[in-house]
Each structure stands twice: as structure tokens, then as C-alpha cells.
Amino acid sequence: MFQIPQNGTILSIRFPRKDVMIIRLTVNESNTYNEVEITINCPQIDNELERLIKQINQLHITLTGTKDGRTYSLLVDNVYYIESIDNRSFLYNEKDIYESDLKLYEIEKLLASTHFIRISKNLIVNTALIDSVRALFNGKFEASLMNSEKVIVNRHYVKSFKEKFLT
């Protein structure tokens, strides 16, 4: 694994399939900058770049959740899934559960350009935090998350789930 230098260029060569892909990452750190700018120059956006863009977009999105009478700002990157129970939405991270004031469809709309996807009528999952998936006999899928929890992908949502998870 390489370390990101304070200032400089990292040259990374990867070999997906038979094609050679060269990715050059340049980091310029200076107090003269007052914002972060990310520019991607490429011949075309492929599945890997699309996934990278989604990850970058997901970094700045936060959701508000309450737990034990306190309100927290949660980065969606750390949210494993969102579930609606009795018209109330709950955000699940690795260890804790937070309640959200938003409805599930409102959260789904906020997270449309991220790794989140609806997998049942009452559940949205972060595909970036899925460890593995297995098909069940009834046309459903079982997704094992990185925190060892398991969620079921309903038959109705399997096609869109596979498209998002496998790309």
C-alpha cells in the first residue's frame, strides 16, 4: 500500500481484464486554497470511474439521527442500511441505531446518486458495505454486510440491486 504524499503525484497502474489502465493522482496541498477541487480527465466514464464518482459524492452527504435524546450528524458512508418500521425511519451503522425524521422515500431521493439502493418496501442498503451476496431458492437474495448482519433483497428489487451491486 502506498502513502499519499503531502504534495506530488502518485502513479498507479492497474490491469483490469486485458487492458492497461493508468491512473495518475496529483495532490497539491497549500494554504492558498480555500476549497477542494477534484477534476477527472478521462477518455470516457466507465463502470470503475462511475463507482469512484459515486463514492466521492457520498463523502459529503450527512443524515441527522437521534439516539437517547441526542441528535447526531451521520456520514452516509458509515450507514449500513436504513429501515422503515411503523412509519418511522431508522439508520443503522456498525453498532448503533438512530431514528430519522425523514420518510424512507425522502432518504432514498437524497441518496439516489450514491451506493444506496432500495431492496425491499421498507429497506435501503449501502452496497459499498456489502461483504457477500447469495441467491435464495425463492428468487430473493441474502446480502451479508461487513458488520455481519444479513438483509434480504426482495424479488421485486433483485434486478436493480444486481445492476447496482455488480457494476
N, C-alpha and C positions, 0 to 999 in steps of 0.2 A: 504494500500500500504506500502511496506517495503522500507527502505533506504539501499543503498549499503554501507557496512562498508568500512573503509579505507583498512583494511586487515581482512580477515576472510571468513567464509563460510556462505552462505545463503542456507537454506534447504527449498525447495518449493515442496509441494505435490499437485498434480492436479488429478482430477478424470474425464478424458475423457472417455465417454462411461462407461463400467463396469470395465475396467482395472485401476489399480492404477499406476500412473507414478510418479516416484520420480526423481526430477531434483535437482542436487546439483551444485551450482555455487560457485567457490572459486576465490576470488580476492586477489592477492598478489601485493601490491604496494611498490616499493622500487627504490631508485635512482641507484641501482646497475644494473637494467635492462636498456638496451638501445633500446629495441623493445617490441612490444606487441605480445604475442603468445596466441592463442586460440586453445585449444585441446578439442575435443568432443569424449568421450568414451561412446559407446552405444552398445547394442546387435545388433541393425540394424537401418538403417536410414529409418524412417517413414515419412509421409507427414508433420508432425509438425517440425521435425528436418530439413527436406529439405527446408521448408519455412524459418526457422531460419538461415540456411546456406546462402540462397539467400539474406536475409536481411543483414547479415554480409558482404557478397561480395559487396553489393550495397553501403555500407557505404563509401568506398574509391574511388568510381568512380565519376569523375567530367567531366562535359562538359563545353566548352567555348562558351559563347554567348555575342553578342554585343547589346547595347541599348544606344541610344543617343550619339553615337560616342565613347563610353567607352566599354572596354572588361571586362567581369566578368567570374569568375570560379564558376560554379554552381554544388552543390552536387546533384546527380540524385535523391536522396531521397526526395528532395524538388520540383522536376519537376513532374507536374501532367500529362502532355501529350506533345507529340512532333508532329507537323503537318507540312506537306509539301504543300506549295502553290506556284504555278508558278515556280517550280524547286528550291525553297528556303525553308530551314527548320527553324521552329520556335519552341522555347522551352517555355512552359507555366508553371509558378509556381503559387503560390496562387494569386498574384496580378499583376505580370509583365510578359511581353513577351520579349524574347531575340531571336536574329537571330543567327543561327549557320552556319559555313562554310561547315559543313559536309552534305552529302546527307542523306536522310531518311534511305536508306538501310545500310549505313555505321554506323549510330547511332544504328539501330536495331541489327547489328552484335556486336557492343560494349556492348549492354545491354542484350545479349542473356541469360546470367546466372542470371538475376535479375527478378524483378516483372513486368518488362515491356513486353508488347505483342502488336503486330500489330492487330488492329481491323478494319482497312479499308485500301484501297490502299494508302491513304495519312495520316494515323494517327496511332501513337503508344501511348498506355496509361499505366500509372503506376497503376497496380491492387492493390497495397498497399494503394492507396489514393482514392479508390472507396468506396463510402458510401453505395450505394444500386444499384440493377440492376432490371429491369423489362422487360418482354418479350413484344414485339410489335406484332401486328397482321400479319405482313408480313414476319415473320421469323427472323427479326432483334431484337437486344436488345438495350435498352437505359440504359446507366450507368450514375448514378448521382455521381459526385465527391464530395469530402469533402469541396471543395470551392464553392459548389452549382452549378457548371457548369454541363452540360449534354453533353455526347458524344454518338454517335450511333455506335454499333457493327454491321458491315455488315454481311449479311447471310453467306458469304463465310468464315468468320473468327469466327463464333459463336462456333463451336466445340472446336477449340484450346483455345478460350477465356474461355469457361466454364471449360475446363480441368485445366487451369492455375489459374483461379479465385476461383474455388471451392475446390482446393487442398491446 
